[in-house]
Every structure is written in C-alpha cells, then in structure tokens.
Amino acid sequence: MAEDYHIPVLLHQSVDALNIVAGGIYVDATFGGGGHAREILKRISGDGMLYGFDQDLEAYEHFLMECESGDGFGRAFQFVRSNFRFITNFLKYYGVTAVDGILADLGVSSRHFDSQERGFSFRYDAPLDMRMNSAGGQTAADVLNSYDERRLADIFYLYGEMKNNRRVAEAIVKRRNLEPFQTVGQLTEVLTPFCKQQRAKKDMAKAFQALRIEVNHEMEALKELLNSSVSLLKQGGRLVVITYHSLEDRLVKNMMRTGNCEGREEKDFYGNTLSPFLLVNRKVVTPDEEEMEKNPRSRSAKLRVAERL
Ligand SMILES: C[S@@+](CC[C@H](N)C(=O)[O-])C[C@H]1O[C@@H](n2cnc3c(N)ncnc32)[C@H](O)[C@@H]1O
C-alpha cells in the first residue's frame, strides 16, 4: 500500500485546494507512493484525467507493483516517468495543452530517506549517490570530489543555510586530497566535528539536504515547473505546492505573488501588484499537531495555493 512507501502530507488540505471539477485534467508532479494521486482519483469524474510524474525508477516500480497486485490506479491515470521540469512537453505528447490543476509535493519521499543503499540518509553507510533519477547525472560523490572549494561552500550556504560552510568545504577538500569520497561514512566523519552536540542530527541533515538539492538540481527544476504552470493552467485552474524548506517556499511564494520566481513586482496604474495568480490562502497552511505527531516528516511542510487568473 502507498502508506508503506510514503505517508502523504497535508493530504486532504492539498487535494481540497485543487478544487477538482468534473471532467478536469490534473497533474500530480511528484507521484512518489501515489498517496495524493489516489485521493485525486477518488474525486475525478467524467472524462477527467490525472497525469502523475516521477523521475524515480523505484516510484515507477512501486506503481507497477500496485497495478499488478490489482490495486491499480485505473484508466483515468497516466504515469509519466520524467522530471517535472519537462511537464509541458510530456503533456503535449499526450495531447494536453491546458490543465485544471497542478499539485507538487516537493523533495524526496520517505522511501528515499529509508533506503539503505541510495545515500540520502546519514543513518546508513551507503555509496554517496543521492540521485532521484539514477539513470544519469552526477552523484553526491562526484560533487564532493570535483567542485572547487568555493562552489562547495556556496552550496552548503545556499541550500543548507550553514554558517560554517567555508570551514566545512575546506575540510572536504583536505579529505578528498587524501582519498576521494565514496561512502556516506566518509562524509559523516568529516562533518561530525562541525555538528554541535545538542543538535548534531539537524546539522548533519542540513549538509545532506544541501548536497541532495545540488545533485538533483532541485531549484532549477522547481523554477521550470513554476514557470510552466503559468502557461499550462486554465483560467480558474489551481497551483497547489507543498514545500519543506525555506528556499523552495520562497520560489513558490514569489511565483504566486508576482508571476516570477524572483519576486519582481510589476504594478498597475493604482500601484497594485500584477500577477497571473490570485492567492487562495494568504497564510500558508501547515499540518496540525496530530499530523506532526503521526508523521514527523510533515513538521516542516508548508502548503501554498494559487488560482490562475
Ligand atoms: C515528497 S515525495 C511525494 C509523495 C507523494 N505525494 C505521495 O503521496 O506518496 C516527492 C516525490 O517526487 C519525486 N520528485 C522530486 N523532484 C522531482 C522532479 N523534479 N521531477 C519528477 N519527480 C520528482 C521524488 O522522486 C519523490 O518520489
């Protein structure tokens, strides 16, 4: 079942926010274990259709397994094994040029964090991989072994908000000059002296998050998805995004408020900000205590919703 793969976050709040209409066409940009997709499919009617994107082979295999076990997703669903940055082209391939709603539940799934082989978590001494799409691209080890010190420092600062970024980058370069990075254990050994004892796990998690974002070009992909949403959404269509860290949230907030990821404001004659979107919830929606208790991963989740004007 999808619950074993990943517990969906803010499930009802996000699917309610899609405001599903009969015969509507929807996109779940981050299929994962299919938790949100199943809830959307329950509410789709008539000729409605859901396209579920995921770039991860394991997510696709999990989807196939559920279909084989007879617990499939039905004819109103199409899995698209691709990065969501190519959303426009793939939808065009299926004859779709406009949609009624796009949902994105960003980042990695619990399956990634719980994997003992893929290097996303500092809990297991796996190869330093961290690619969501293991079919190509650079691994975390490639990044650590090839980027210059300054670029490494920038990544830790920008994507991990680490204040000791420069010293960490320096230690990484020193270590790789002795032997190249291959495993999670080698990296945690270098990072441990930089983690404050009372908050060691949080500090370690920040460094791993920074690397993962770089390996998967997460910010670039999100920008492309958000830009594409402007031209793909029909008038009245909804953009629903769940973010897990402030960088993602800033891009989403900027796009919804101003129509661009940089937050550049264009004003009308009366000084009102012009945007292709109307904010549906002015304040972000966050999980309640009960959800956070049941699913600690949901703690940092923020839901933003906008309607295409
Ligand atoms: C937080 S999980 C989504 C969980 C899903 N909502 C559920 O209920 O099971 C994020 C998923 O999105 C996928 N993903 C992240 N970035 C992606 C991208 N740029 N393109 C396609 N899939 C992506 C990951 O592989 C992961 O499976």
The ligand as a Gaussian input file, in Angstrom:
#p B3LYP/6-31G(d) Opt

LIG

0 1
 C        7.535000      14.035000      -1.213000
 S        7.539000      12.785000      -2.420000
 C        5.869000      12.776000      -2.976000
 C        4.993000      11.845000      -2.244000
 C        3.612000      11.694000      -2.814000
 N        2.889000      12.940000      -2.791000
 C        2.840000      10.629000      -2.069000
 O        1.768000      10.926000      -1.563000
 O        3.300000       9.492000      -2.000000
 C        8.332000      13.518000      -3.774000
 C        8.462000      12.630000      -4.992000
 O        8.707000      13.472000      -6.089000
 C        9.738000      12.971000      -6.879000
 N       10.412000      14.137000      -7.450000
 C       11.103000      15.102000      -6.797000
 N       11.556000      16.024000      -7.669000
 C       11.132000      15.643000      -8.894000
 C       11.269000      16.189000     -10.199000
 N       11.976000      17.298000     -10.426000
 N       10.668000      15.545000     -11.218000
 C        9.961000      14.395000     -11.015000
 N        9.823000      13.825000      -9.809000
 C       10.385000      14.433000      -8.753000
 C       10.616000      12.157000      -5.949000
 O       11.262000      11.122000      -6.663000
 C        9.601000      11.628000      -4.937000
 O        9.155000      10.350000      -5.289000

